[in-house]
Amino acid sequence: MMIKMSISTAISACFIMLLSPVWAGSQFYGASLDNAKWITSGNRLECRLSQDIPGYGQAMFKHRALNSMEFRVSSDYKPREPSQVILFAKPPAWKKYANSIMLGRIPISANKDIMVVPEDWAYRMALELREGMEAVWTHADFADGKDIVTAKVLPIRFETAWRDFQQCGTHLIDYSYDDVRSSIFYFSKKGMRLGAEDKAYLNKLAEYISLDSNYQHIRINSHTDSRGVRRLNLSVSKKRANMVKNYLIKKGVNAKSFVIVARGEKKPKYNNRTASGRAKNRRVEVRLVK
């Protein structure tokens, strides 16, 4: 949880740390004026706005579909134990009449992203960067905690990159993995066609796969009821599964992405002695496995 602090409290805390004999020295990280670059990247699933911090890691504004925008920092080094970081907006040397602004404290974690700043604070940081301020944070070093580490990102050419990042956010998809991870298609007795809702789901699934390659496979399980000849039911089961597979392939999905299990009338989930049970057994299940 982030705790807002007054500037005087923060300065006093830093001053005390600097005077303490426990602290051996200071480490400073940040790109030079010539090399500082904000890079916008992403697609309809996720937008990113990042700046590399030489010797330290990378800072990134990140906006994923259906999620809040965040500011994340990854580091080349991992903390040995949980700690906290103090976050500032600091004027560069040329901005002589501006004052440093204390934004607050946030925890440091041992995860890939050592620091995650939630939406409200991330927008505040973006506002300060658009005003020409530097985003700066300090914490104890990750090796033995005896040095104070200061890292920063610069506002050089931030405004243009921020506009591109915001524009990217307007095109994010309005559904998530949970919306496409699984679905069931039902068929009439001799049905071999996909309905409009089935196609709408498959269209979304194909688009999601084109945006997020982080999945293992697409599993298609196909079943029939027990009416008719078992051998023919198995054939119908295979044809329905391949119909779904071929539809997705036409939408751009790699043909090697599929695991197909056609069971025919074997292992029915519902009672084949009733009309409602047979209707539920005539189905194709599609699942995106991550």
C-alpha positions in Angstrom: 0.0 0.0 0.0 1.3 3.4 -0.9 1.6 6.0 1.8 1.8 9.7 1.0 4.4 11.7 2.8 5.2 15.3 3.3 8.3 16.7 1.6 9.9 17.7 4.9 9.3 14.2 6.3 10.9 12.6 3.2 13.9 14.9 3.2 14.4 14.3 6.9 14.3 10.6 6.4 16.8 10.7 3.5 19.1 13.0 5.5 19.1 10.7 8.5 19.9 7.7 6.2 22.8 9.6 4.6 24.3 10.6 8.0 24.0 7.1 9.4 27.3 5.1 9.4 25.3 2.1 8.2 25.2 3.6 4.7 28.5 3.2 2.9 27.7 5.3 -0.2 25.4 6.2 -3.1 24.7 4.7 -6.5 23.1 6.7 -9.3 21.4 5.3 -12.4 19.8 7.0 -15.3 20.2 7.5 -19.1 22.1 10.4 -20.4 20.4 13.3 -22.1 21.7 12.0 -25.5 20.6 8.4 -24.9 17.3 8.8 -23.0 14.5 7.5 -25.2 10.9 6.8 -24.6 9.7 3.9 -26.8 6.1 3.1 -27.5 5.2 -0.5 -28.4 2.3 -2.9 -28.1 -0.8 -4.1 -29.9 -4.6 -4.4 -29.2 -3.9 -6.5 -26.1 -1.3 -4.4 -24.4 0.3 -1.0 -24.8 3.8 -0.1 -23.4 5.8 3.1 -23.0 9.4 2.4 -21.7 12.8 3.9 -21.1 15.9 1.9 -20.4 18.0 2.7 -17.3 21.6 1.6 -18.1 23.1 -0.6 -15.4 19.8 -0.8 -13.6 16.9 -2.1 -15.7 13.8 -0.6 -17.4 10.9 1.6 -16.4 7.6 1.1 -18.2 4.1 2.6 -18.4 1.9 -0.4 -19.1 -1.8 -0.6 -20.1 -3.3 -4.1 -20.7 -6.8 -4.6 -22.1 -9.5 -4.4 -19.4 -6.8 -3.5 -16.8 -5.7 -0.2 -15.2 -2.6 1.6 -16.4 0.5 1.0 -14.3 4.1 2.2 -14.0 6.4 -0.8 -13.6 10.2 -1.0 -13.0 12.2 -4.1 -13.7 15.8 -4.4 -12.5 18.9 -6.4 -13.6 19.3 -7.2 -9.9 16.8 -8.8 -7.5 16.2 -7.7 -3.9 17.3 -10.2 -1.3 14.4 -9.2 1.0 11.3 -7.0 0.9 12.0 -3.3 1.2 10.5 0.1 0.3 11.2 2.8 -2.2 10.7 6.5 -2.0 9.3 8.1 -5.2 9.9 11.7 -6.2 9.2 14.1 -9.1 12.4 16.1 -9.4 13.2 19.1 -11.6 16.1 18.7 -14.0 19.0 21.2 -13.7 17.6 23.5 -16.3 14.3 23.8 -14.5 15.7 26.1 -11.8 12.5 27.5 -10.2 10.6 24.2 -9.7 10.6 22.2 -6.5 10.9 18.4 -5.9 7.6 16.7 -5.2 7.4 13.8 -2.8 5.0 11.2 -4.3 5.1 8.5 -1.6 6.5 5.1 -0.6 5.8 1.8 -2.3 7.1 -1.7 -1.5 9.9 -3.4 -3.5 9.3 -7.0 -4.3 11.5 -9.9 -5.5 9.4 -10.5 -8.5 10.3 -9.7 -12.1 8.9 -6.2 -11.7 10.4 -5.0 -8.5 8.2 -1.9 -8.3 4.6 -1.5 -9.5 2.9 1.9 -9.2 -0.9 1.8 -9.5 -3.0 3.9 -11.9 -3.6 7.1 -9.9 0.1 7.5 -9.1 1.2 6.4 -12.5 -0.9 9.2 -14.1 0.6 11.6 -11.6 4.1 10.5 -12.7 3.1 10.9 -16.3 1.8 14.4 -15.6 5.1 15.4 -14.0 7.1 14.0 -16.9 4.9 16.0 -19.3 5.8 19.1 -17.3 9.5 18.4 -17.7 10.1 16.8 -14.3 12.2 13.7 -13.8 10.7 10.6 -12.1 13.1 9.5 -9.4 13.1 6.8 -6.8 15.5 5.8 -4.0 16.0 2.6 -2.1 18.7 0.6 -0.3 21.0 -1.4 -2.6 20.0 -5.0 -3.3 23.4 -6.5 -2.5 23.8 -5.8 1.2 21.7 -2.7 1.9 24.6 -0.5 2.8 24.3 1.9 -0.2 21.5 4.3 -1.2 20.4 3.7 -4.8 18.9 6.5 -6.8 17.4 5.7 -10.2 15.4 8.0 -12.6 13.8 8.4 -16.0 14.1 11.6 -17.9 11.3 13.6 -19.6 13.2 13.9 -22.9 10.6 13.7 -25.8 8.1 12.2 -23.4 5.1 14.2 -24.6 5.0 12.8 -28.1 5.6 9.2 -26.9 2.9 9.6 -24.3 0.4 10.7 -26.9 1.2 7.6 -29.0 0.8 5.5 -25.9 -2.6 7.0 -25.1 -3.7 6.5 -28.8 -2.7 2.8 -28.5 -4.9 2.5 -25.4 -8.0 3.5 -27.4 -7.6 0.4 -29.6 -7.3 -2.2 -26.9 -9.7 -5.2 -27.2 -12.7 -5.2 -24.9 -12.4 -8.9 -23.8 -9.8 -10.9 -21.9 -8.4 -14.5 -21.9 -11.2 -15.6 -19.5 -13.7 -14.6 -22.2 -12.1 -16.8 -24.9 -10.5 -19.6 -22.9 -13.4 -22.1 -23.4 -16.7 -22.5 -25.2 -19.1 -25.3 -26.2 -20.9 -25.6 -29.5 -24.0 -27.7 -29.8 -25.3 -29.4 -32.9 -28.6 -30.8 -34.2 -28.9 -34.5 -34.9 -27.1 -34.4 -38.3 -25.8 -30.8 -37.9 -22.5 -29.9 -39.5 -22.7 -26.1 -39.4 -21.4 -23.5 -37.0 -24.0 -21.0 -35.7 -23.5 -17.2 -35.7 -22.6 -17.1 -32.0 -20.1 -20.0 -32.6 -18.4 -18.0 -35.3 -18.4 -14.8 -33.2 -16.6 -16.7 -30.4 -14.1 -18.3 -32.8 -13.4 -14.8 -34.4 -12.5 -13.5 -31.0 -10.4 -16.5 -30.1 -8.4 -16.2 -33.4 -7.8 -12.5 -32.7 -6.7 -13.1 -29.1 -4.3 -15.8 -30.3 -2.8 -13.4 -32.9 -2.1 -10.9 -30.0 -0.9 -13.3 -27.3 1.4 -16.2 -28.3 1.7 -17.2 -24.6 -0.4 -20.4 -24.9 0.4 -24.2 -25.2 -2.3 -25.4 -27.6 -6.0 -25.3 -28.5 -7.8 -28.4 -27.4 -10.9 -29.5 -29.3 -13.0 -32.3 -27.8 -15.8 -33.6 -30.0 -18.7 -35.8 -28.9 -22.0 -37.2 -30.3 -25.0 -38.9 -28.9 -25.5 -42.7 -29.1 -28.1 -42.8 -31.8 -26.9 -44.5 -35.0 -23.9 -46.6 -35.8 -20.9 -46.1 -33.5 -18.4 -46.0 -36.4 -20.4 -43.3 -38.2 -20.8 -41.3 -34.9 -17.0 -41.3 -34.6 -16.7 -40.0 -38.1 -19.2 -37.2 -37.5 -17.3 -36.3 -34.3 -14.0 -36.0 -36.3 -15.7 -33.9 -39.0 -17.1 -31.4 -36.5 -13.8 -31.1 -34.7 -12.0 -30.5 -38.0 -14.6 -28.0 -39.1 -13.8 -25.9 -36.0 -10.1 -26.3 -36.6 -10.3 -25.3 -40.2 -12.3 -22.2 -39.4 -9.6 -21.1 -37.0 -6.9 -21.8 -39.5 -8.7 -19.6 -42.1 -8.6 -16.9 -39.5 -4.8 -17.1 -39.2 -4.3 -19.7 -36.4 -1.3 -21.9 -36.9 -2.3 -25.4 -37.9 0.2 -26.9 -35.5 -1.6 -25.3 -32.5 -4.4 -27.9 -32.2 -4.9 -31.0 -30.1 -8.0 -32.9 -31.3 -9.8 -35.6 -29.4 -12.8 -37.0 -31.2 -14.7 -39.5 -29.0 -17.9 -40.1 -30.9 -20.5 -41.6 -28.5 -17.9 -42.8 -26.1 -17.8 -41.5 -22.5 -21.1 -39.5 -22.7 -21.4 -36.8 -20.1 -25.2 -36.8 -20.2 -28.0 -39.4 -20.3 -28.5 -40.6 -23.9 -31.9 -42.0 -23.0 -33.4 -38.6 -22.9 -33.8 -36.0 -25.7 -32.2 -33.3 -23.6 -29.3 -35.5 -22.7 -28.6 -36.4 -26.3 -28.8 -32.8 -27.3 -26.1 -31.9 -24.7 -23.9 -34.8 -25.9 -23.8 -33.5 -29.5 -21.2 -30.9 -28.8 -17.7 -29.7 -29.6 -15.7 -28.2 -26.7 -12.9 -25.6 -27.5 -10.4 -24.7 -24.9 -7.3 -22.4 -25.1 -4.7 -23.9 -22.8 -2.0 -21.7 -21.3 
